[in-house]
Amino acid sequence: MSSIVRYLHHPASQPCRAVHQFLLEADIPFIEEIVDIMSGINERKEFKDQYNPTGQVPILIDDDFVVWESAAIAFYLNEKFKAPSNWFGDTAQQRAIIQQYLHWHSTTLRRGAGAFFYSNFAECIWGPQDYSKEIEKGRHVLRESMEILEGWLSKTPYVCGNEISFADLQGFHEFVSHHAGYVIPDDEWAKFPTVKAWFDKLSERPHAKTVSTTIKKVGEIRKAGEIIPMTRRTSLAKGTEVIGSGNLGIPYFNS
C-alpha cells in the first residue's frame, strides 16, 4: 500500500471535515481531491461504480483499496499510520467507548443534520417551498442528541474520556455546520452549557479552523439570502429519513 493516500471529500460535508481534521492532527500524508458535490458529479453512475455505490463522500483510496464512511476511513488511517492512541483508544475498554460513540453518532446526532440541510441547502436544490416540518424534525433530533451529550460531557472533558479522540471530531463538525448555518439559537445553546463549552474548546484548535473555512463562508452567503448554485438532486438529509432518532419515535412529518 502507498505511503500517501488519496482523500476525496468536500469541505461542506460534516463527516468529510472530521476526517480531514484527523489527517492534519495526526500528521498523516495525503493527496487532497475535492469532489464537486454541488454539481452532482457524485451522483453519476461512473462515480458510484468507481468509488462508492452510495455516491457519498468522504472516500479514501490507498492504491487499489477503497474505503468509504468517515468512521471506517479514520479507523483505517489510524491502523495504517499508527496514530497516537488517544484517537481510537489504547485499551480494549477505551476502544469500545470510542466505537460506542461512533455507532451512536451515526444513528442519532448525525440525523439531526436535516436541520442544517433543510435550512440552508434545500431551497438551492428544489427551490422555494415550505421546509418547516423537515427543519423542525431535524431540530428535535438535534435537541435530543445535545441532551445526551450534556450528560456525557459532565463526566469527562471530552466525549470519550480525558483526551480528544476521533469521536470528538465527528461530533464537533456536526455542530460546526449548525453554528455556521445559524441553526441553534443562543437560548438553545444556553440549555446545554457543557456542550457549548466543549464546542468552544474544540473550535480553538488550529486545524478545526483550517477545515471549517468553507462552511462558514457558505453560512454567511445563505444568511445574506443568496442562493448557492447547485445542480445536484439528492441528499442524505438524515434528519428526516427515519422515524424519529431511535429513542423518541418521532413520526415522519410528510407521511
C-alpha positions in Angstrom: 0.0 0.0 0.0 1.1 3.6 -0.7 2.7 5.8 1.9 0.5 8.6 0.7 -3.3 8.1 0.4 -5.8 10.0 -1.7 -8.6 11.7 0.1 -11.7 12.6 -1.8 -14.0 15.0 0.0 -15.9 18.2 0.0 -15.5 20.9 2.8 -19.2 21.5 3.1 -19.7 17.9 4.4 -19.6 17.4 8.2 -18.1 13.8 8.0 -15.5 15.0 5.4 -14.3 17.7 7.7 -14.0 15.3 10.7 -11.7 13.0 8.7 -9.8 16.0 7.2 -9.0 17.4 10.6 -7.9 13.9 11.8 -5.5 13.7 8.9 -4.0 17.0 9.8 -4.0 16.4 13.6 -2.3 13.1 13.2 0.2 14.4 10.6 -0.8 11.8 8.0 0.5 12.4 4.5 -2.4 12.6 1.9 -3.3 13.9 -1.5 -6.4 16.1 -1.3 -9.1 15.8 -4.1 -12.3 17.8 -3.7 -15.4 16.2 -5.3 -17.8 18.8 -6.6 -20.9 17.5 -4.9 -22.6 20.8 -5.7 -22.7 19.9 -9.3 -23.9 16.3 -8.6 -20.8 14.6 -10.1 -21.0 12.2 -7.2 -24.5 11.1 -8.3 -23.2 9.8 -11.7 -23.1 6.1 -12.3 -19.4 6.1 -13.2 -18.5 7.8 -9.9 -20.6 5.3 -7.9 -19.1 2.3 -9.8 -15.5 3.5 -9.3 -15.6 4.9 -5.8 -18.7 4.5 -3.7 -22.1 2.9 -4.6 -23.9 5.4 -2.4 -22.3 8.3 -4.2 -21.3 9.9 -0.9 -18.1 11.4 0.3 -15.6 11.1 2.0 -13.7 8.4 0.2 -10.2 7.2 0.9 -8.0 5.5 -1.8 -4.9 3.6 -0.9 -3.5 2.1 -4.2 -6.3 -0.3 -5.2 -8.0 -0.3 -1.8 -11.1 2.0 -1.5 -12.9 2.6 1.7 -15.9 5.0 2.5 -17.8 6.1 5.5 -16.0 8.6 7.7 -15.6 6.4 10.8 -14.2 3.5 8.8 -11.8 5.8 6.9 -10.5 7.3 10.2 -10.1 3.8 11.7 -8.2 2.6 8.7 -5.9 5.6 8.8 -5.3 5.1 12.5 -4.3 1.5 11.9 -2.2 2.1 8.8 -0.2 5.1 10.2 -0.2 4.1 13.8 -1.6 7.4 15.0 -1.3 8.3 18.7 -3.5 6.1 20.9 -5.8 8.9 22.0 -7.6 8.9 18.7 -9.0 5.4 18.8 -8.1 4.2 22.2 -5.2 2.3 23.8 -7.0 -0.4 25.8 -10.0 -2.6 24.8 -12.3 -0.5 27.0 -11.1 2.8 25.5 -11.6 1.5 22.0 -15.0 0.2 22.9 -16.1 3.5 24.3 -15.0 5.4 21.2 -16.7 2.8 18.9 -19.8 3.1 21.1 -20.0 6.8 20.4 -19.3 6.5 16.7 -22.2 4.0 16.4 -24.5 6.2 18.4 -23.4 9.2 16.4 -24.4 7.8 13.0 -27.9 6.9 14.2 -28.7 10.0 16.3 -26.7 13.2 16.2 -25.8 12.8 12.5 -29.5 12.5 11.7 -30.0 16.0 13.2 -28.1 17.3 10.1 -31.5 17.6 8.5 -32.0 20.9 10.4 -28.9 22.4 8.7 -29.6 20.9 5.3 -33.2 22.0 5.0 -32.5 25.4 6.5 -29.6 26.1 4.1 -29.4 23.8 1.0 -32.9 22.5 0.2 -34.0 25.8 -1.4 -30.9 25.8 -3.6 -31.7 22.3 -4.9 -35.5 22.1 -5.1 -36.5 25.8 -5.0 -38.6 27.8 -2.5 -41.0 25.5 -0.6 -42.2 25.0 2.9 -39.5 23.0 4.6 -40.5 23.9 8.1 -41.6 20.4 9.1 -38.4 18.9 7.9 -36.4 21.5 9.8 -38.3 21.0 13.0 -37.8 17.3 12.8 -34.1 17.8 12.4 -34.1 20.2 15.3 -35.9 17.7 17.5 -33.3 15.0 16.9 -30.6 17.6 17.5 -32.0 18.7 20.8 -32.3 15.1 21.9 -28.7 14.4 21.0 -27.4 17.6 22.8 -29.2 16.4 26.0 -27.3 13.1 25.8 -24.0 14.8 25.1 -24.6 17.2 28.0 -24.7 14.2 30.3 -21.6 12.6 28.9 -19.5 15.7 28.9 -20.4 16.5 32.5 -18.3 13.5 33.4 -15.2 13.9 31.2 -13.7 16.8 29.3 -14.0 15.0 26.0 -16.7 12.8 24.7 -14.9 9.5 25.4 -12.5 10.4 28.2 -9.8 12.8 29.3 -8.2 13.1 25.8 -9.5 14.2 22.5 -10.5 11.3 20.2 -12.0 10.9 16.7 -15.3 10.8 18.4 -14.9 14.4 19.4 -14.1 15.4 15.8 -17.1 13.5 14.5 -19.4 15.2 16.9 -17.8 18.6 16.7 -18.1 19.1 13.0 -21.9 18.4 13.1 -22.1 21.5 15.4 -19.8 23.5 13.1 -22.4 23.2 10.4 -25.2 24.1 12.8 -23.3 27.1 14.0 -22.3 28.2 10.5 -25.9 27.8 9.4 -27.4 29.6 12.4 -29.5 26.5 13.3 -29.0 26.6 17.1 -30.2 29.9 18.6 -28.4 31.3 21.7 -31.3 30.3 24.1 -31.0 26.7 22.9 -27.2 26.7 23.4 -27.8 28.1 26.9 -29.7 24.9 27.8 -26.6 22.8 27.2 -23.6 24.8 28.7 -21.3 21.9 28.9 -21.8 21.0 25.2 -21.2 24.7 24.3 -18.0 24.8 26.4 -16.8 21.7 24.7 -17.6 23.1 21.2 -15.8 26.4 22.0 -12.8 24.5 23.2 -12.5 22.4 20.1 -13.2 25.4 17.9 -9.9 26.9 19.1 -7.8 24.0 17.7 -5.9 25.4 14.7 -6.8 22.6 12.3 -10.5 23.0 13.3 -10.4 26.5 11.9 -8.5 25.3 8.8 -11.0 22.8 7.7 -14.1 24.9 8.6 -13.4 28.0 6.4 -15.6 27.0 3.5 -18.7 26.0 5.5 -18.5 29.3 7.4 -18.5 31.2 4.1 -21.5 29.1 3.0 -23.3 30.1 6.2 -22.7 33.8 5.6 -23.8 33.5 1.9 -27.1 31.9 2.9 -27.6 34.3 5.8 -27.5 37.1 3.3 -30.3 35.4 1.4 -28.2 34.4 -1.6 -28.8 31.1 -3.4 -25.8 28.8 -3.9 -25.9 27.4 -7.4 -26.4 23.6 -7.2 -27.4 21.1 -9.8 -27.3 18.1 -7.5 -30.7 16.5 -6.9 -30.1 14.1 -3.9 -29.1 14.4 -0.3 -28.9 12.0 2.6 -31.0 14.6 4.6 -30.6 12.3 7.6 -32.8 14.4 9.8 -35.9 13.3 8.1 -35.3 9.9 6.5 -36.1 7.8 9.6 -38.9 7.6 12.1 -37.6 9.5 15.0 -34.0 9.3 16.2 -34.2 5.8 17.6 -35.3 6.9 21.0 -38.4 9.1 20.8 -40.2 7.6 17.9 -40.9 10.9 16.2 -43.3 10.4 13.3 -42.2 11.4 9.8 -43.9 14.7 9.2 -44.6 14.1 5.5 -46.2 10.7 6.0 
